């Protein structure tokens, strides 16, 4: 089973994985910015 999975993953270029990791990091960063902005908004309303 793992052999088949490994062979399937070998079809994807390494750069694709790198791009996916970079996009994931961007999403996480934007999520943190959004959370902080919402917290600021609620603090200003109090």
PDB file of N, CA, C and O in Angstrom:
ATOM      1  N   UNK A   1       0.824  -1.201   0.000  1.00  0.00           N
ATOM      2  CA  UNK A   1       0.000   0.000   0.000  1.00  0.00           C
ATOM      3  C   UNK A   1       0.867   1.264   0.000  1.00  0.00           C
ATOM      4  O   UNK A   1       0.651   2.174  -0.800  1.00  0.00           O
ATOM      5  N   UNK A   2       1.851   1.309   0.907  1.00  0.00           N
ATOM      6  CA  UNK A   2       2.712   2.489   0.971  1.00  0.00           C
ATOM      7  C   UNK A   2       3.553   2.635  -0.284  1.00  0.00           C
ATOM      8  O   UNK A   2       3.872   3.746  -0.709  1.00  0.00           O
ATOM      9  N   UNK A   3       3.906   1.507  -0.868  1.00  0.00           N
ATOM     10  CA  UNK A   3       4.680   1.527  -2.116  1.00  0.00           C
ATOM     11  C   UNK A   3       3.883   2.244  -3.214  1.00  0.00           C
ATOM     12  O   UNK A   3       4.430   3.072  -3.941  1.00  0.00           O
ATOM     13  N   UNK A   4       2.603   1.924  -3.327  1.00  0.00           N
ATOM     14  CA  UNK A   4       1.757   2.555  -4.341  1.00  0.00           C
ATOM     15  C   UNK A   4       1.600   4.048  -4.061  1.00  0.00           C
ATOM     16  O   UNK A   4       1.603   4.863  -4.984  1.00  0.00           O
ATOM     17  N   UNK A   5       1.464   4.395  -2.794  1.00  0.00           N
ATOM     18  CA  UNK A   5       1.328   5.807  -2.417  1.00  0.00           C
ATOM     19  C   UNK A   5       2.601   6.569  -2.753  1.00  0.00           C
ATOM     20  O   UNK A   5       2.556   7.675  -3.293  1.00  0.00           O
ATOM     21  N   UNK A   6       3.729   5.966  -2.429  1.00  0.00           N
ATOM     22  CA  UNK A   6       5.010   6.615  -2.711  1.00  0.00           C
ATOM     23  C   UNK A   6       5.192   6.822  -4.208  1.00  0.00           C
ATOM     24  O   UNK A   6       5.660   7.878  -4.636  1.00  0.00           O
ATOM     25  N   UNK A   7       4.828   5.829  -5.004  1.00  0.00           N
ATOM     26  CA  UNK A   7       4.953   5.953  -6.458  1.00  0.00           C
ATOM     27  C   UNK A   7       4.034   7.040  -6.984  1.00  0.00           C
ATOM     28  O   UNK A   7       4.400   7.762  -7.911  1.00  0.00           O
ATOM     29  N   UNK A   8       2.850   7.168  -6.408  1.00  0.00           N
ATOM     30  CA  UNK A   8       1.921   8.210  -6.836  1.00  0.00           C
ATOM     31  C   UNK A   8       2.461   9.592  -6.529  1.00  0.00           C
ATOM     32  O   UNK A   8       2.313  10.514  -7.332  1.00  0.00           O
ATOM     33  N   UNK A   9       3.093   9.742  -5.355  1.00  0.00           N
ATOM     34  CA  UNK A   9       3.637  11.043  -4.966  1.00  0.00           C
ATOM     35  C   UNK A   9       4.842  11.427  -5.808  1.00  0.00           C
ATOM     36  O   UNK A   9       5.111  12.613  -6.001  1.00  0.00           O
ATOM     37  N   UNK A  10       5.565  10.443  -6.307  1.00  0.00           N
ATOM     38  CA  UNK A  10       6.736  10.728  -7.127  1.00  0.00           C
ATOM     39  C   UNK A  10       6.362  11.403  -8.437  1.00  0.00           C
ATOM     40  O   UNK A  10       7.219  11.999  -9.090  1.00  0.00           O
ATOM     41  N   UNK A  11       5.127  11.322  -8.821  1.00  0.00           N
ATOM     42  CA  UNK A  11       4.698  11.954 -10.079  1.00  0.00           C
ATOM     43  C   UNK A  11       4.622  13.472  -9.953  1.00  0.00           C
ATOM     44  O   UNK A  11       4.697  14.179 -10.957  1.00  0.00           O
ATOM     45  N   UNK A  12       4.473  13.981  -8.728  1.00  0.00           N
ATOM     46  CA  UNK A  12       4.367  15.416  -8.527  1.00  0.00           C
ATOM     47  C   UNK A  12       5.753  16.026  -8.389  1.00  0.00           C
ATOM     48  O   UNK A  12       6.574  15.536  -7.613  1.00  0.00           O
ATOM     49  N   UNK A  13       6.018  17.086  -9.133  1.00  0.00           N
ATOM     50  CA  UNK A  13       7.314  17.755  -8.997  1.00  0.00           C
ATOM     51  C   UNK A  13       7.479  18.325  -7.583  1.00  0.00           C
ATOM     52  O   UNK A  13       6.507  18.724  -6.942  1.00  0.00           O
ATOM     53  N   UNK A  14       8.710  18.354  -7.123  1.00  0.00           N
ATOM     54  CA  UNK A  14       8.999  18.888  -5.786  1.00  0.00           C
ATOM     55  C   UNK A  14       8.543  20.337  -5.677  1.00  0.00           C
ATOM     56  O   UNK A  14       8.086  20.764  -4.617  1.00  0.00           O
ATOM     57  N   UNK A  15       8.663  21.089  -6.755  1.00  0.00           N
ATOM     58  CA  UNK A  15       8.282  22.508  -6.703  1.00  0.00           C
ATOM     59  C   UNK A  15       6.800  22.684  -6.399  1.00  0.00           C
ATOM     60  O   UNK A  15       6.417  23.689  -5.802  1.00  0.00           O
ATOM     61  N   UNK A  16       5.962  21.739  -6.792  1.00  0.00           N
ATOM     62  CA  UNK A  16       4.537  21.838  -6.479  1.00  0.00           C
ATOM     63  C   UNK A  16       4.325  21.808  -4.979  1.00  0.00           C
ATOM     64  O   UNK A  16       3.547  22.589  -4.431  1.00  0.00           O
ATOM     65  N   UNK A  17       5.031  20.892  -4.318  1.00  0.00           N
ATOM     66  CA  UNK A  17       4.920  20.799  -2.869  1.00  0.00           C
ATOM     67  C   UNK A  17       5.381  22.094  -2.214  1.00  0.00           C
ATOM     68  O   UNK A  17       4.780  22.554  -1.243  1.00  0.00           O
ATOM     69  N   UNK A  18       6.441  22.676  -2.743  1.00  0.00           N
ATOM     70  CA  UNK A  18       6.955  23.939  -2.210  1.00  0.00           C
ATOM     71  C   UNK A  18       5.922  25.053  -2.381  1.00  0.00           C
ATOM     72  O   UNK A  18       5.701  25.844  -1.464  1.00  0.00           O
ATOM     73  N   UNK A  19       5.298  25.113  -3.542  1.00  0.00           N
ATOM     74  CA  UNK A  19       4.279  26.130  -3.803  1.00  0.00           C
ATOM     75  C   UNK A  19       3.086  25.939  -2.867  1.00  0.00           C
ATOM     76  O   UNK A  19       2.543  26.910  -2.339  1.00  0.00           O
ATOM     77  N   UNK A  20       2.686  24.700  -2.668  1.00  0.00           N
ATOM     78  CA  UNK A  20       1.563  24.418  -1.767  1.00  0.00           C
ATOM     79  C   UNK A  20       1.915  24.857  -0.354  1.00  0.00           C
ATOM     80  O   UNK A  20       1.078  25.446   0.330  1.00  0.00           O
ATOM     81  N   UNK A  21       3.135  24.583   0.097  1.00  0.00           N
ATOM     82  CA  UNK A  21       3.565  25.002   1.434  1.00  0.00           C
ATOM     83  C   UNK A  21       3.559  26.517   1.565  1.00  0.00           C
ATOM     84  O   UNK A  21       3.147  27.051   2.594  1.00  0.00           O
ATOM     85  N   UNK A  22       4.017  27.212   0.524  1.00  0.00           N
ATOM     86  CA  UNK A  22       4.031  28.673   0.564  1.00  0.00           C
ATOM     87  C   UNK A  22       2.614  29.233   0.621  1.00  0.00           C
ATOM     88  O   UNK A  22       2.354  30.180   1.364  1.00  0.00           O
ATOM     89  N   UNK A  23       1.704  28.665  -0.146  1.00  0.00           N
ATOM     90  CA  UNK A  23       0.317  29.132  -0.133  1.00  0.00           C
ATOM     91  C   UNK A  23      -0.325  28.854   1.219  1.00  0.00           C
ATOM     92  O   UNK A  23      -1.088  29.675   1.728  1.00  0.00           O
ATOM     93  N   UNK A  24      -0.025  27.715   1.794  1.00  0.00           N
ATOM     94  CA  UNK A  24      -0.550  27.371   3.111  1.00  0.00           C
ATOM     95  C   UNK A  24      -0.062  28.368   4.149  1.00  0.00           C
ATOM     96  O   UNK A  24      -0.831  28.795   5.010  1.00  0.00           O
ATOM     97  N   UNK A  25       1.202  28.741   4.073  1.00  0.00           N
ATOM     98  CA  UNK A  25       1.753  29.729   5.001  1.00  0.00           C
ATOM     99  C   UNK A  25       1.081  31.087   4.817  1.00  0.00           C
ATOM    100  O   UNK A  25       0.789  31.774   5.796  1.00  0.00           O
ATOM    101  N   UNK A  26       0.836  31.476   3.567  1.00  0.00           N
ATOM    102  CA  UNK A  26       0.150  32.745   3.302  1.00  0.00           C
ATOM    103  C   UNK A  26      -1.249  32.738   3.902  1.00  0.00           C
ATOM    104  O   UNK A  26      -1.679  33.728   4.492  1.00  0.00           O
ATOM    105  N   UNK A  27      -1.948  31.639   3.754  1.00  0.00           N
ATOM    106  CA  UNK A  27      -3.310  31.536   4.284  1.00  0.00           C
ATOM    107  C   UNK A  27      -3.282  31.639   5.803  1.00  0.00           C
ATOM    108  O   UNK A  27      -4.100  32.346   6.391  1.00  0.00           O
ATOM    109  N   UNK A  28      -2.353  30.944   6.440  1.00  0.00           N
ATOM    110  CA  UNK A  28      -2.248  30.999   7.900  1.00  0.00           C
ATOM    111  C   UNK A  28      -1.911  32.405   8.372  1.00  0.00           C
ATOM    112  O   UNK A  28      -2.441  32.867   9.382  1.00  0.00           O
ATOM    113  N   UNK A  29      -1.021  33.093   7.638  1.00  0.00           N
ATOM    114  CA  UNK A  29      -0.654  34.457   7.987  1.00  0.00           C
ATOM    115  C   UNK A  29      -1.852  35.389   7.843  1.00  0.00           C
ATOM    116  O   UNK A  29      -2.110  36.208   8.725  1.00  0.00           O
ATOM    117  N   UNK A  30      -2.575  35.272   6.750  1.00  0.00           N
ATOM    118  CA  UNK A  30      -3.758  36.104   6.545  1.00  0.00           C
ATOM    119  C   UNK A  30      -4.821  35.816   7.593  1.00  0.00           C
ATOM    120  O   UNK A  30      -5.518  36.729   8.037  1.00  0.00           O
ATOM    121  N   UNK A  31      -4.951  34.573   7.989  1.00  0.00           N
ATOM    122  CA  UNK A  31      -5.906  34.199   9.027  1.00  0.00           C
ATOM    123  C   UNK A  31      -5.559  34.901  10.339  1.00  0.00           C
ATOM    124  O   UNK A  31      -6.446  35.410  11.024  1.00  0.00           O
ATOM    125  N   UNK A  32      -4.277  34.930  10.690  1.00  0.00           N
ATOM    126  CA  UNK A  32      -3.853  35.591  11.921  1.00  0.00           C
ATOM    127  C   UNK A  32      -4.103  37.100  11.861  1.00  0.00           C
ATOM    128  O   UNK A  32      -4.513  37.703  12.853  1.00  0.00           O
ATOM    129  N   UNK A  33      -3.858  37.701  10.710  1.00  0.00           N
ATOM    130  CA  UNK A  33      -4.115  39.135  10.527  1.00  0.00           C
ATOM    131  C   UNK A  33      -5.607  39.415  10.684  1.00  0.00           C
ATOM    132  O   UNK A  33      -5.997  40.377  11.345  1.00  0.00           O
ATOM    133  N   UNK A  34      -6.424  38.586  10.083  1.00  0.00           N
ATOM    134  CA  UNK A  34      -7.872  38.758  10.177  1.00  0.00           C
ATOM    135  C   UNK A  34      -8.345  38.631  11.626  1.00  0.00           C
ATOM    136  O   UNK A  34      -9.163  39.428  12.086  1.00  0.00           O
ATOM    137  N   UNK A  35      -7.840  37.648  12.332  1.00  0.00           N
ATOM    138  CA  UNK A  35      -8.212  37.466  13.739  1.00  0.00           C
ATOM    139  C   UNK A  35      -7.830  38.700  14.548  1.00  0.00           C
ATOM    140  O   UNK A  35      -8.617  39.176  15.366  1.00  0.00           O
ATOM    141  N   UNK A  36      -6.639  39.211  14.325  1.00  0.00           N
ATOM    142  CA  UNK A  36      -6.189  40.396  15.060  1.00  0.00           C
ATOM    143  C   UNK A  36      -7.066  41.615  14.738  1.00  0.00           C
ATOM    144  O   UNK A  36      -7.403  42.389  15.634  1.00  0.00           O
ATOM    145  N   UNK A  37      -7.430  41.783  13.483  1.00  0.00           N
ATOM    146  CA  UNK A  37      -8.279  42.915  13.097  1.00  0.00           C
ATOM    147  C   UNK A  37      -9.662  42.809  13.745  1.00  0.00           C
ATOM    148  O   UNK A  37     -10.210  43.810  14.205  1.00  0.00           O
ATOM    149  N   UNK A  38     -10.214  41.623  13.780  1.00  0.00           N
ATOM    150  CA  UNK A  38     -11.528  41.427  14.410  1.00  0.00           C
ATOM    151  C   UNK A  38     -11.432  41.711  15.902  1.00  0.00           C
ATOM    152  O   UNK A  38     -12.327  42.334  16.474  1.00  0.00           O
ATOM    153  N   UNK A  39     -10.358  41.261  16.534  1.00  0.00           N
ATOM    154  CA  UNK A  39     -10.169  41.538  17.970  1.00  0.00           C
ATOM    155  C   UNK A  39     -10.056  43.040  18.206  1.00  0.00           C
ATOM    156  O   UNK A  39     -10.636  43.558  19.160  1.00  0.00           O
ATOM    157  N   UNK A  40      -9.328  43.736  17.362  1.00  0.00           N
ATOM    158  CA  UNK A  40      -9.207  45.198  17.492  1.00  0.00           C
ATOM    159  C   UNK A  40     -10.576  45.863  17.348  1.00  0.00           C
ATOM    160  O   UNK A  40     -10.909  46.786  18.092  1.00  0.00           O
ATOM    161  N   UNK A  41     -11.349  45.394  16.402  1.00  0.00           N
ATOM    162  CA  UNK A  41     -12.676  45.957  16.170  1.00  0.00           C
ATOM    163  C   UNK A  41     -13.551  45.818  17.409  1.00  0.00           C
ATOM    164  O   UNK A  41     -14.221  46.768  17.814  1.00  0.00           O
ATOM    165  N   UNK A  42     -13.544  44.635  18.006  1.00  0.00           N
ATOM    166  CA  UNK A  42     -14.359  44.413  19.193  1.00  0.00           C
ATOM    167  C   UNK A  42     -13.833  45.211  20.391  1.00  0.00           C
ATOM    168  O   UNK A  42     -14.619  45.684  21.212  1.00  0.00           O
ATOM    169  N   UNK A  43     -12.520  45.361  20.492  1.00  0.00           N
ATOM    170  CA  UNK A  43     -11.960  46.181  21.583  1.00  0.00           C
ATOM    171  C   UNK A  43     -12.398  47.638  21.421  1.00  0.00           C
ATOM    172  O   UNK A  43     -12.698  48.309  22.408  1.00  0.00           O
ATOM    173  N   UNK A  44     -12.435  48.117  20.205  1.00  0.00           N
ATOM    174  CA  UNK A  44     -12.829  49.513  19.960  1.00  0.00           C
ATOM    175  C   UNK A  44     -14.326  49.727  20.226  1.00  0.00           C
ATOM    176  O   UNK A  44     -14.737  50.844  20.538  1.00  0.00           O
ATOM    177  N   UNK A  45     -15.118  48.706  20.110  1.00  0.00           N
ATOM    178  CA  UNK A  45     -16.560  48.830  20.359  1.00  0.00           C
ATOM    179  C   UNK A  45     -16.890  48.870  21.842  1.00  0.00           C
ATOM    180  O   UNK A  45     -17.957  49.346  22.230  1.00  0.00           O
ATOM    181  N   UNK A  46     -15.987  48.377  22.669  1.00  0.00           N
ATOM    182  CA  UNK A  46     -16.244  48.332  24.129  1.00  0.00           C
ATOM    183  C   UNK A  46     -16.009  49.665  24.786  1.00  0.00           C
ATOM    184  O   UNK A  46     -16.179  49.794  25.999  1.00  0.00           O
TER     185      UNK A  46
END
